[in-house]
Amino acid sequence: MNYRMLGYVLGRIFMVEAALLLPPSIVAVIYGEWSCLFAFVVTAVGLAVLGLVLGLRSPANTVIYAREGLVIVALAWVLMSVFGALPFIISGDIPFFVDAFFETVSGFTTTGSSILRDVEAMSYSMLFWRSFTHWVGGMGVLVFTMAVLPVSDGRAMHLMRAESPGPSVGKISSKIRDTAKILYAMYLVLTVVQTILLRLVGLPWYDALITAFGAAGTGGFSNRAASIGAYGSPAVEMITAVFMVLFGINFNVYFFLLIRHFKEAFACEEMRVYLGVIAASTLAVAGNIFHLYGNVWQSLRYSFFQVASIITTTGYATTDFNMWPTFSKAVLVLLMFFGACAGSTGGGIKISRIIIMCKTAKQDLMRVLHPHAVTTVRFEGKPLDDKTVFGVRTYMNLYLIIFVLSTMVVAINQFDLVTTFTAVASCLNNIGPGLELVGPMVSFADFSPLIKLVLSFDMLVGRLEIFPMLVLFAPSTWLRSKGHLDRRLRARNLF
């Protein structure tokens, strides 16, 4: 383990987080929330000092192998959440550490699960910081750091692979830093466009920003207790729903559109399946809830919004879908696991993995029926190598193990099975709301501190796609020599 390089990169990340506290500080000044301003300033100063101590001097050995990349990403997300929770604690808006940590992890991982019983009682600046963490975490903390700080390609690819969602990670540009800049430029433009559209249909600038942050990061924190439903505006709902769907698409598609490679953009197999699942689910749910609203438009309106919100793992709500028929709730729970596209800001297993697993299952069946047949799994028009397929299978195995173990631990609180199951599903898939006691109109406040920490771990595991968090607990990770761990990871095509 290259400890000096580990400290150096973490130091640079702490300085970035200190800078990220500037926007909520400005909001605190605008609304005259001086205790909140003090909380932001104290936290920012502490982060800046710590960052300077760790990151001022570059180490002689700047090599980052797979192991260092995994550890840096995992520690960065955990420590950013710890420090990001401090403003809530210092200001008194969320006085208990476990609650503040849960809320901050939920923000950075773009989950949207909350322990707050009365959202609207919080200060404006703290609600802004809470939602701003969605926007930063949506594209990735390390991707943001690479976009604004000089990081050489030789030591950055492992960081991007460890943080970016999906079974494989590629570069848009030949340089990692340019790739990060392009990603965040597209991300920023889409966010600005949504904010302006929401303002044009009547939302105040503050509400428009908060809503756009949640949709862009597919996080779902709102400054209203009733979420998007509080506005009672079909225009706000449709704009938000459309942008949730857009942010759930692989950003490579937007890059192809930007450089006018339309054929490559519309040939994206994952995007076609993703949009097809949304369309089919919307029609199925709309038909099932028609008797509740007695109107085709109203049924489609609520159905499309909630399907878009759940499959993109955003978690916004316009109605209490906890009261919908069992079939509709079953569809939404299934969509929790599907998730959005790889390379998007959405969570979940990802549509690409679902496609690969289905095609692999078909291939295995064909081998049973025709033992001598030569078959190949193809995705996006290209044959997949065995390492990629093995990586997807390993991910799914670990995912199921973590899901089962987490469900058993959360069951200690002795809530009903639906609450327990969907609480884990919503956190591990970075959704936000579940069903029953963790439905869209309630919160996670009733869980014990231990269970909140377990669910926080699930949120981090889900956002970082398992491997970075698990590597932290491997004894061989912390050996000074590079050892065999990096070779094992590369051999399995995990990184």
Buried (B, 14 or more C-beta within 10 A) or exposed (E): BBEBBBBBBBBBBBBBBBBBBEBBBBBBBEBEBEEBBBBBBBBBEBBBEBBBEBBEEEBEEBEBBBBBBBBBBBBBBBBBBBBBBBBBBBBEBBEBBBBBBBBBBBBBBBBBBBBBEEBEEBBBBBBBBBBBBBBBBBBBBBBBBBBBBEBEBEBBBBBBBBBBBBBBBEBBBEEBBBBBBBBBEBBEEBBEBBBEBBBEBEBEEBBBBBBBBBBBBBBBBBBBBBBBBBBEBBBBBBBBBBBBBBBBBBBBBBBBBBEEEEEBBEBBBBBEBBBEBBEEBBBBBBBBBBEBBEEEEBBBBBBBBBBBBBBBBBBBBBBBBBEBEEEBBEBBBEBBBBBBBBBBBBBBBBBBBBBBBEBBEEBEEEEEEEEEEEEEBEBBEEEBEEBBBBBBBBBBEBBEEBBEEBBEBBBEBEBEEBBBBBBBBBBBBBBBBBBBBBBBBBBBBBBEEEBBBBBBBBBBBBBBBBBBBBBEEEEEBEEEEBBEBBEEBEEEBBB
